[in-house]
Amino acid sequence: MQVYLDYSATTPTRPEAIAIIQTILTQEWGNPSSLHEWGNRAALVVEKARIQVAGLINAVPEAIIFTAGGTEADNLAMMGVARCYNTPQHIIISSVEHSAISEPAKMLENWGWEITRLGVNHQGRVNPEDLKAALRDNTVLVSVIYGQSEIGTVQPITELGQITQMHGALFHTDAVQVAGRLPLDVQTLPVDLLSLSSHKLYGGLGAGALYVRPGVELKPLLGGGGQENGMRSGTQATPAIAGFGVAAELAAQELETEMVRLIGLRDRLFGILADVPGLIPTGDRIHRLPHHLSFYLEAADGEKISGKTLVRQLNLAGIGISAGAACNSGKLSPSPILLAMGYSEKAALGGIRLTLGKQTMVEDIDWTAMVLKQVLQRVIPDLSLVVN
């Protein structure tokens, strides 16, 4: 039995998206910037997708800038704001950002920008009062991830955005893990910039988007032909964008029922694993992505026992999950997210993530729980596990 539980890494491309991608590749393959009929047809495909993606977050289509993915959207948000200033200013991010934000922040820091990294509690949540205290006269941007990909915690984005905008700074959120899983409405959310990714919501690899509230100024990262209203030069990847559009439209239609279903499956798995000694949940259990479970291994040592140990063992059993710790030059590095949440280096080597999706059924949950218990018993023999 094969069970894929790594939907936060990527989702399988849904059939409807595959169908439109194939159609574009074989029939509407023109360059959207060309003035002839072939180009016009491709341009219409891109604009239809823009409307579909905008619909997912209740935006005006003109506010959507297509990119190659979530990482580029995050970089465009941060660097695009920074490039508007002749001298370095101040930016605030959280200490649990995806590397698509934390790495550009380091780059800006090296160029003289001041970066404040807001701490989080043991569940990975930012305290809005900490944001208030961190804001300065020269703060130009605050970026806080909406739903954290490794530990599943959902941030108080509305409150954080309101605080930021009242101060007069721009507010960006990486909503890559949230789109299609929780409602997003930029007409009510106090966000100026918001990042999306196609392959996180069954649209296929190679496309993303940055929502830019009308009136917000950004400077492009790429020089070229001036596509995407001058904000993202380069010939648009029409097939990938079309797949993104279809997936976004269907995600909006299915969101309510799929969200409830995923929460039920998530909580079922949490419940089955609740009595497993040495397997400790991480992240916020209340403010949490609907599809997301995360744990750390109490017995982790970074050598014989780590999160990656479980990933490998479950993979041998036909189950796909992921680990938070990274392997650099053959040496395991602790998860920076768990470290930021106050976990020890040892615990931060033992993080695992199980994320559910459209193809996840009750049988997959029960099978995974049984196999995981058996694997833990084999890997950590001194644990007293009761295998149902």
N, C-alpha and C positions, 0 to 999 in steps of 0.2 A: 504494500500500500504506500503510495507516494502522497505526501502532504506538504504543500508549500505554505509556510507561515512567515514570509518575509516581504509582505506587501508594502511596508514602509521603504524598502529598498527600491523595488519597482513592482509594477502590476502587469499582468499579462494583457496584451493589447486586445481589446474587445472586438468581436467579429464585425460590428458595425463600423468601427474605425479602420479595421483591416480592409473592408470592402471599399471605403472611400479612398483610402491610400492607394489601393490597386487601380481604382478608376482614374485617379489623378496621374499615376505613373504611366498609364497606357493611353489616356485620352486627353488630359488637360495638362500636358507637360511643358507648356510654354513658360517663358520668363514673365513674371507679373509686371515687370517694368517696361516690357515691349509695347509699342503702340498698336501693333496689328491685332488681328482677330485672336490668334493663339495666345498672345500676351493678355488681351482683354479677358479671355475666359479664365486664365489662371488668376488674374487680379480679382475677378469676381469670387473665385474660390477662397482667396485669402480674406476678402472682406466679409464673406458669409461666416467664416470661422471667427473673425473678430467679433461679429455680432453674437455668435454662440458662446464664446468665452466670456464676453461682457455680461451676458445673461446669467451666467453662473454666479456672479458677484453683484448683480444689479448695477452695473456701470454703464456709462455711455460708451459706445464702441470706440470712439475717438480716443478714449483714455487707455486703450490696450496697446501696448508695444510688444510685438512678438520678438522672442529671443530664441537661443538654442536650448534653453533649459532654465531650471531654477537658479543654478549657480550664476549664470550670466545675468539673470534678472536681479539677483541680490547685489552683484557687483555694480550693475548699472545704477541701482538705487544709491548705494553708498558713494561710489566714485563719481557718479553723475552729479550728485550734490556737491561733493568736495571740489570738483573742477570748476564750480561756479565762483570760487573764492581765490583771490590772488595771494592771500596769506593764510597759513594754517589756522583753523578754528578748533572747536571742541565738539566731539561726538560721544554719545552715550550708547553703549550696547549692553546686553546682559552677559553674564558669565557662562551661559549655557547655549550660546548661539551655535548654529551650524557653521562649519568651517568656511562656507561661502560668504559669511559675514565676518567671522573672527579673523580670517587670514587677510582680507582687504584692510581690516582695521589695523592689523600689525604693519602693513605696508604704509598706511597713512601715518602711523606713529613714527615710522622711520623717516618720514618726510617732514616731521615737525608738528604734526597734528597731536592734540591732546585727546586721549581716549579714556573714558571712564567705563569700567566694567562693573555693572551692578551685581552684587551678590544675590544669592537665592537662599531660601530655606531648605531644610532637609528633604522636602518634596520637590524642589526645583522651581519654586514660584518666586517671582520678583515681588517685593513689597513696594507698593506705590509711593509710600512715604520716602523710601530710599531714592526714588526717581526725583521727587520734589527737592530733596536735599542735594542731589547731584547736579541739577540744572544750573547753568551759569549764563551770564550775559552774552557770551560768545558761543553758546550751544546752538548748533545749526541743524542737528539731526539726532533723533533717537531711533534706534532699531532694536526691536525685541521680537524674538521668534514667537509665533502664535501657538503652535503645538510642537513640542520638542520631540524630535524623531527618535531619540535613544531611550528616553524614559517616559514619554507619553504625556507629560504635564502640559496643560493648557494655561496660558498666562492670562491675567486680567487685562486684556488688550483695550477694552473700552475705557477703563479708568486710566490706564497708562497713556493712551492716546489723548484723552481729554486734558490731562495734566500737561502733556507736551504742547498741545496746540494752544492752550491758554497762556503758556510761556512764550509762544511765538516761534517755536522751532517746528521742523518737519518731523512727522512720525512715519516710520516704515515698519512693516511686519512681514516676515517670511511665513506665508500661509500655505506652503507647499504640502504639508501633511494634513492640513485642515480642509482644503478644497475638496468638495465631493463627500466629505465625512461629517462636517458641521455646517450650519447655515452661514453664509457670508454675504453681507449687504453693505457695500461701501457708501450707500446713501445715509446709513445710520451709524456705521462704524467710524470713529474719528481717526481715520488713516489717510495719509497723503500718498503713500506708496505701498504696494502690496505685490508680493511675488507668487507666481504659480508655476507648475510644471506638469506637462502632459503625461509623462510616464508614471506619475503617481496616481492618476485617476483613469487608467486603462486606455489612454490615447496613443501610446507608443512613444518611443524614444525620439529625441532630437528637436523638441519644441518646448518652449516655455513662454511666459509673458510677465511683463511688469505693468501693473495698473499705476497710472500717474494721474492724480487728481487734476482736473483742468485748472490751469493757472500756476501750477508748480513748475519751477524752472529746473531743468537738468541740462548738463552738457554731455554729448555722446562720448562713448569710449572708442568708437571706431570711425575712422574717416573713410569716405568712399562715395557711393552713389546717392546717399541721402534717403534710403528707403526707411519705412516706418516713421514717416513725418520727420525725417532727418535725425531720428534718435538711435537708429540701429542700421547702419549701412551694411549692404551685402544682400545678394539675391535671396529672397525668402524661400525657405524650404517648404514649398507648397504642399507636397504630400503629408509631411509631418504636421504642418499647421492645420490641414483639413482633418486629419485624424484627431487632433487636439480639440477642434471645434465640435465634432460629433460627440466625442467622449464628454466634453463639458456640458453640452445640451442634455445628454442622457443622464449624466450625474445629477443635474439639477432636478430632473423629473423623478429620479429614484431616491433622492437624498433622504427623505423622511423615513420611508420604510426600511431602507438599507441601514440607516443609522440605528434604528431600534433593533434590527436583527443583529447587527454587529455587537451592540452593547450586551445583548442577551448571551451571545456566544462568548464574548470576553469575560463576562462575569461568571459564566459557567466554568470556564477554565481556571479562573482565579479561585473559585470555590473548591474545585477538585484538588488543586495544588496547595490549598491553604494549610493542610496538616503535614506538609512535607518538611521535615526538619532540615535546616541548613540552606533552604531556598527562600530568600528574603525578598519580598516585593520592593520595588523602587518606584519613585514618582508619586504623584498625587492621585489617590484613588477616586476622589470626587471630581476634581477638575482634570479630566483625562480624555484623551482621544478615544473615540468609540471602539476602535479596532485594535487597541494597543495593550500589551502586557510586557512588563519588564521585571527582572529579578537580579540579585547577585548571589553568588555562591559563598557561603560563610567560610568554607574550607579552601577557598582559592589561595594558591601560593605563587601563581605566575609561571610555574614550571610544569609539574605534573597535572595540576588542577587549575583550570582557568575557564573563562567563558568560552574561549575558542575550543577548549577540550570538548565541551558539550556540543558546540556547533559541529565539530567533526564526527562525534559519536552519533548524533542524531542524523547527520547526513548519511552515514552508513546504514541507518535504519530507514532511509527514504524520507526524512523530514527536514525541511529547510527552515532554519532560524538564523539569527545573527548575533554577534557579540559586540560589545562596546569598545573593548581594548583593541589597540592597533599594534600590528607587528611591523617594526622598523628595523631593518638590518638584522633580522633573525631574533631580535629581542622584543619581548612583549612590553608595550607601554600602557600604563593605566589609563582608563577613560577620563579625559579632561572634564566631562560632564559630571561624572560621579565625584570626582575630586572637588569640583566647584560646589557640589551639594554637601560637602563635609565628610564624605566617606574616606576611609583610609586607603592608602595605595594598594594594599592587599585586596580590600573589597572591590576597588575600582578595576582590578584585573579579572574579576569574576562576573562582570555584567553580561546578561543575555537579554534578547528581545524577541518576542513572538508577536507578529502582527497579522491580522486576519483580513480577509477580503471576500470578494464576490463568490469565489468557488469554495469557500470554507463552509463545511457543514458540521452538524452536531457529531457525526461519526468521526470526523477529523479531530475534533476537540478531545473526544474521549480516548481515541487511539493515541494521540500525542501525549496526553497525560499519563497513560499507562506506560508508554515507551520511555518517557522522560524519567519516570520513577525508577524504571528498571536500569536505565543508563546511570542514574545517580547512585543507585545501589552498587553497581559494578565499579564505577569510577571512585566512589567514596565509600568503601566497604563498611566503615564503622558507623555510618548513618543507619538509624533504625527506621527503615522505610516500610510502610505497609502498602504493598502493591495490590490494588483491587483487581 
